[in-house]
Amino acid sequence: MTTSLLRVPPPQGLLRPLAVPERLLLGPGPSNVPPRILAASGRQLLGHMHPEVLQVMDEIKAGIQYAFQTRNQLTLAISGTGHCAMEAALLNLLEHGDTVLVAVNGIWGQRAADIARRLGADVHELLKPPGEYFAPWDIEEGLARHKPSVLFITHGESSTGVLQPLEGLGELCHRHGCLLLVDAVASLGGAPIFMDQQEIDVLYSGSQKVLNAPPGSAPISFSKRAREKMLRRKTKPPSFYLDMSWLASYWGCDGEPRRGGRQEVPVSIRDLLPPLCPQGLESSWERHQANCTLLCQGLRDLGLELFVKEEARLPTITTVRVPEGYNWKEITAFLMDNHAIEIAGGLGPSAGKVLRIGLMGCNSTSGNVDRVLRALRDALGQLRRSRL
Amino acid sequence: MTTSLLRVPPPQGLLRPLAVPERLLLGPGPSNVPPRILAASGRQLLGHMHPEVLQVMDEIKAGIQYAFQTRNQLTLAISGTGHCAMEAALLNLLEHGDTVLVAVNGIWGQRAADIARRLGADVHELLKPPGEYFAPWDIEEGLARHKPSVLFITHGESSTGVLQPLEGLGELCHRHGCLLLVDAVASLGGAPIFMDQQEIDVLYSGSQKVLNAPPGSAPISFSKRAREKMLRRKTKPPSFYLDMSWLASYWGCDGEPRRGGRQEVPVSIRDLLPPLCPQGLESSWERHQANCTLLCQGLRDLGLELFVKEEARLPTITTVRVPEGYNWKEITAFLMDNHAIEIAGGLGPSAGKVLRIGLMGCNSTSGNVDRVLRALRDALGQLRRSRL
């Protein structure tokens, strides 16, 4: 070979084999991935229009319909994180000048409002302090005042640990000519949700929480009302990647011959949903509730104060106030360094105020509750002693 | 348990274990994934702010800088496909009313023009028939006439099999006050590209072509000129997920403390780039060129007509005209059914006209050239006989 034309050398670090430490991931996500899904991630690829892949896509669709409790035809998985699904929901539903009402009681409402403004929507916010939730009359007042075409609300507010009650909200929205858009990234599979019975128009989640899969596949579904609004659009959404008219065709949701999408589907996402099937959704909800109750009791026994009132606690992510005299960063670092357990501090409006402990999917066990409580007891003792 | 509230039953199909057939993927992507990367995909997850992950991100960044031959600080991997990176490039660079010139000689130029229009840009197209490429004077005339702020051009046009020469285009664009945006999804690692020396302002690729990884991680890099244009924006881009100001912070590209992104990074993407390192980029380019030359000779020996002139053939994806009297669908189906080999028909403007054969990354071997030529010879013989 002649003299090399390369000016930038190859990085030596990449040639070392990668070591991934064993860790118990009890933060707000990702959660640990069980062997079945890890094995699926390690399988060979297929082409995105191969018959086996199209069949897998149909199975994924049926799995999401079960997890969402919906019969919506327009149900599919987006190749992106839960955050990407939030954008897909907003950018397909909203057009420049549309009025949207966003219920903000944590970071996800803030984020949805930010994205809706980027899309040129007329955004109104309903505000509650972090740790609180919205009552139907709060929502009704907002609907009557702002006359939005879309209401955004978060079912599982992972930044604060709040589970938003959804009963009656769909009917309320529809009485006001508004669509109901629900973020269930942190709650799906861990707390009951019934898309059709609760009249939710757009629902989405992520893969790396209760579903215990790597990030990168986000289930989403649209009601007939939501599809009708999208069909009435005067302008195309500002993305081709997330344009539902194309995705619907690729996923065979519109009764026409499929058009090849540009979103290759990792076959492994088929393995997201079975954990919810053999044991059943209801048993998964019960398990998450039972282990959350155990955890809350244990945290109180340690003298800690829970951040959210009992009636609105998210069963997948529990928040406690950072105890007086402690620094949250020292506590999370202690658990990571001494117990190989991840828990998290707050995020957005809860930053600095809380610790967050996630028990999601296969991580929601009484053994893990014991393990994290022992580690916390150790941390509180050691860190107090180091100050004396 | 009381009576079930579930109205949608669990799908039985998902409970069957998934069987993934062995296939040689010689279409335009995805390509086969070698054992090293499959094993990495099967590793446990870490949190997106764990120190190991931040280090992996630095290593990925250095790997992309090597593959792109750039020293750009703003170099990272997006959590999405190559198509997602195209959107990220366009939506960060362009604002409503910006003038953009798109070189269209296949589907990727068409797609970029579509996305730019969705973003409200003033889009002008430079057109060439599929199979042809642009000369510097074609580009210069377009720049002088339309005075765009961005020129989009495709290095490896996977729909037609054309490799676009890039020499001098960066300098030309800069003389006209325009930025050069290059799509290298199908060419990176298989054909020489020198981001800094060729004065390319934005360059992106995908993971499922020459890099032989699952889809879902897309390398991208921005020059100083491109960053300056982004800093001058009057409006935020219509996406938070792909907003470079956030991604730059999460990837530690702006010299400030990192802000947690909402794009969890699959640790396995660290294993994308090593295949380019030990053997070296130049050896990879030579191997792709040598096997493409072997394949072209073999195709001519079968009596087939190559679609692209010799001086502009993409070494990763070769296009031949569908031979007279044959249906392309019967040929691709024959190879899939009888030889477990995927090759593809045309796409967009080349649909119905060509067959496409990809030899990418670990799939670019003389053994695979022999295998696909034998399979094609068999197909042409058998399908002819069945007509007699």
Chai-1 contact restraints between the chains, C-beta under 6 A:
chainA,res_idxA,chainB,res_idxB,connection_type,confidence,min_distance_angstrom,max_distance_angstrom,comment,restraint_id
A,V8,B,Q65,contact,1.0,0.0,6.0,A-B,restraint_1
A,V8,B,Y66,contact,1.0,0.0,6.0,A-B,restraint_2
A,V8,B,Q69,contact,1.0,0.0,6.0,A-B,restraint_3
A,P10,B,Y66,contact,1.0,0.0,6.0,A-B,restraint_4
A,P10,B,C277,contact,1.0,0.0,6.0,A-B,restraint_5
A,P11,B,A62,contact,1.0,0.0,6.0,A-B,restraint_6
A,P11,B,G63,contact,1.0,0.0,6.0,A-B,restraint_7
A,G13,B,E59,contact,1.0,0.0,6.0,A-B,restraint_8
A,L14,B,E59,contact,1.0,0.0,6.0,A-B,restraint_9
A,L14,B,G63,contact,1.0,0.0,6.0,A-B,restraint_10
A,L14,B,L273,contact,1.0,0.0,6.0,A-B,restraint_11
A,L14,B,P274,contact,1.0,0.0,6.0,A-B,restraint_12
A,L14,B,C277,contact,1.0,0.0,6.0,A-B,restraint_13
A,L15,B,C277,contact,1.0,0.0,6.0,A-B,restraint_14
A,L18,B,R270,contact,1.0,0.0,6.0,A-B,restraint_15
A,V20,B,R43,contact,1.0,0.0,6.0,A-B,restraint_16
A,V20,B,Q44,contact,1.0,0.0,6.0,A-B,restraint_17
A,G27,B,G47,contact,1.0,0.0,6.0,A-B,restraint_18
A,P30,B,L45,contact,1.0,0.0,6.0,A-B,restraint_19
A,V33,B,L45,contact,1.0,0.0,6.0,A-B,restraint_20
A,L38,B,G42,contact,1.0,0.0,6.0,A-B,restraint_21
A,S41,B,S41,contact,1.0,0.0,6.0,A-B,restraint_22
A,S41,B,G42,contact,1.0,0.0,6.0,A-B,restraint_23
A,G42,B,L38,contact,1.0,0.0,6.0,A-B,restraint_24
A,G42,B,S41,contact,1.0,0.0,6.0,A-B,restraint_25
A,G42,B,G42,contact,1.0,0.0,6.0,A-B,restraint_26
A,R43,B,V20,contact,1.0,0.0,6.0,A-B,restraint_27
A,Q44,B,V20,contact,1.0,0.0,6.0,A-B,restraint_28
A,L45,B,P30,contact,1.0,0.0,6.0,A-B,restraint_29
A,L45,B,V33,contact,1.0,0.0,6.0,A-B,restraint_30
A,G47,B,G27,contact,1.0,0.0,6.0,A-B,restraint_31
A,G47,B,E342,contact,1.0,0.0,6.0,A-B,restraint_32
A,E59,B,G13,contact,1.0,0.0,6.0,A-B,restraint_33
A,E59,B,L14,contact,1.0,0.0,6.0,A-B,restraint_34
A,A62,B,P11,contact,1.0,0.0,6.0,A-B,restraint_35
A,G63,B,P11,contact,1.0,0.0,6.0,A-B,restraint_36
A,G63,B,L14,contact,1.0,0.0,6.0,A-B,restraint_37
A,Q65,B,V8,contact,1.0,0.0,6.0,A-B,restraint_38
A,Y66,B,V8,contact,1.0,0.0,6.0,A-B,restraint_39
A,Y66,B,P10,contact,1.0,0.0,6.0,A-B,restraint_40
A,Q69,B,V8,contact,1.0,0.0,6.0,A-B,restraint_41
A,G80,B,G80,contact,1.0,0.0,6.0,A-B,restraint_42
A,H83,B,Y241,contact,1.0,0.0,6.0,A-B,restraint_43
A,H83,B,R262,contact,1.0,0.0,6.0,A-B,restraint_44
A,C84,B,Y241,contact,1.0,0.0,6.0,A-B,restraint_45
A,E87,B,S239,contact,1.0,0.0,6.0,A-B,restraint_46
A,E87,B,Y241,contact,1.0,0.0,6.0,A-B,restraint_47
A,I115,B,F240,contact,1.0,0.0,6.0,A-B,restraint_48
A,R118,B,K236,contact,1.0,0.0,6.0,A-B,restraint_49
A,R118,B,P238,contact,1.0,0.0,6.0,A-B,restraint_50
A,L119,B,P238,contact,1.0,0.0,6.0,A-B,restraint_51
A,P214,B,P266,contact,1.0,0.0,6.0,A-B,restraint_52
A,P215,B,E264,contact,1.0,0.0,6.0,A-B,restraint_53
A,G216,B,G216,contact,1.0,0.0,6.0,A-B,restraint_54
A,K236,B,R118,contact,1.0,0.0,6.0,A-B,restraint_55
A,P238,B,R118,contact,1.0,0.0,6.0,A-B,restraint_56
A,P238,B,L119,contact,1.0,0.0,6.0,A-B,restraint_57
A,P238,B,P238,contact,1.0,0.0,6.0,A-B,restraint_58
A,S239,B,E87,contact,1.0,0.0,6.0,A-B,restraint_59
A,F240,B,I115,contact,1.0,0.0,6.0,A-B,restraint_60
A,Y241,B,H83,contact,1.0,0.0,6.0,A-B,restraint_61
A,Y241,B,C84,contact,1.0,0.0,6.0,A-B,restraint_62
A,Y241,B,E87,contact,1.0,0.0,6.0,A-B,restraint_63
A,R262,B,H83,contact,1.0,0.0,6.0,A-B,restraint_64
A,E264,B,P30,contact,1.0,0.0,6.0,A-B,restraint_65
A,E264,B,P215,contact,1.0,0.0,6.0,A-B,restraint_66
A,P266,B,P214,contact,1.0,0.0,6.0,A-B,restraint_67
A,R270,B,L18,contact,1.0,0.0,6.0,A-B,restraint_68
A,L273,B,L14,contact,1.0,0.0,6.0,A-B,restraint_69
A,P274,B,L14,contact,1.0,0.0,6.0,A-B,restraint_70
A,C277,B,P10,contact,1.0,0.0,6.0,A-B,restraint_71
A,C277,B,L14,contact,1.0,0.0,6.0,A-B,restraint_72
A,C277,B,L15,contact,1.0,0.0,6.0,A-B,restraint_73
A,E342,B,G47,contact,1.0,0.0,6.0,A-B,restraint_74
